[in-house]
């Protein structure tokens, strides 16, 4: 891995940092020399000794490491949260892909703490956030006072999402000024992926309904909007996931009575389309893109991590995009799961797609802050400020966390791609060795899952790994989706970490084979 080394001066620029230093010395009386030192402090993002230490602790995973927390708290959760809580694994510390639980044992974050810590715990590069605080850079701003770091981040997001290099400033200015369709150059800063997806849904709906009385007559005012989402294998909507607001939940078959009433009243309709089935999409699109209906939008992930990690095919998506663009139907690409886990940071670029909305979050702020973004085009810039307003969406230190994560990821594309491919290949080998109860692997790179033939087996598998403090979860309750074991190692994962996970997966599978057959359970060939 390449360990980036930057100071706030280098990351944020001379003009801004000189102003920050002047403010720090005037407001708080900080010594000018000390302020200069902090501003020019070059932080090494991932020192070699940090990686070495993490690798050296792998054999300690699952074992007592420090004394357990003597007394803990229950908190005041709802029943659902209480039933799901495992306080033994709750963090009291962490290092990279390792989490130290309240029970004093080390846990391996093989699922990146449910998909939002690509750089693991206590990533050294985030010390720049501490330096920013020491210089008095405030986190809280508002929509009308978006800070310099937030505005810098917006430009960086537009640059990277359009595939431009840092030195291509003139090209970036052209992109930022563009009014052309499908050119991503507008950023709305929000708190969570749910709110970012909701903003996209509202911008699509604004072509059918006015936000308030100041807006012009919508383009498709007299048509019923139809939203296309990914269907589960039973034809329902349970395979898609775009957040927890009412609209997004209706799209995945929640609140069925409400959804049915909306459809009967001609207010909106949700149409699930079969996974990777071009003919199904084309047929349903033609059906609902004529009066009284209008295809209002297509929402999709590329890796369906909430439906077994199934990967949408490149050719399928390219065909769908062409049809939607031809008929004025905007597309929202939800990259909450995939962003940061592929080398260009945006998986849609690998697919050669040109969406109208891209939703990002989770991975970009590295678990430091809740901070999502929706990036869209001039044509889809249809809401006023209050249409997608979030008071805390403009946090400066959250924007700084984005910039740090992005700098490291840009410098380590080859490592991320290489380890991701290594993991995917080795996981496939593992599945072939145990084809008697594993159907196949799914996903892409770090976002890889294992499809088992029986729900009981995947439950056994994940239980054995969890007992060894390896964080892998099972998904055995989705409509007609094969029972799956979900994984998502951090992007800073080393081959040593991947090999450790694979060897313990092999051990768990051999034990299951022994239990099922009474044999020795020896693997067909060594996995690592």
DAGI-V68021 format. One line per field, one symbol per residue. phi: phi as a letter, one per 40 degrees, with the letter a starting at -180 (. if undefined). A space follows every 10 residues. Layout:
phi=???
This chain:
phi=.cccbabcdc cbhcdccccc cccccccbgc dccccccccb cccccacdcc cccccccdcc dgbdbbdccc bbbcgbccdc cccccbcdcc cbiaafcbbc cccgccbbcc bfffgbbcbg cfddcccccc cccccgcccc bbdcbdcccc cccdcccccc cbgccdcccc ccccccccbc cgccabbbcb cbcdcccdcc cccccccbbc caccccccdb dcbccbbcbc ccccgcbccc abhbcddccc cbgcfdcccc cccccgcabb bcbccfbccc cccccccbba dccaccibba ccbcccaggc bccdcdcccc ccccccbfbc bbccbdcccg cbdcgbcccc cgbbccbbbb ifcccggcac ababbbbccc cbbcdccacb dccbdccccc ddcccccccd cbdccccccc cdcccccccc cccbccbbca bbgafccbbb cccbcccccc ccccccccgb cbbbbbbcdf cddbbbbadc ccdccccccc cccccccccc ccccccbgcc gcccaccb
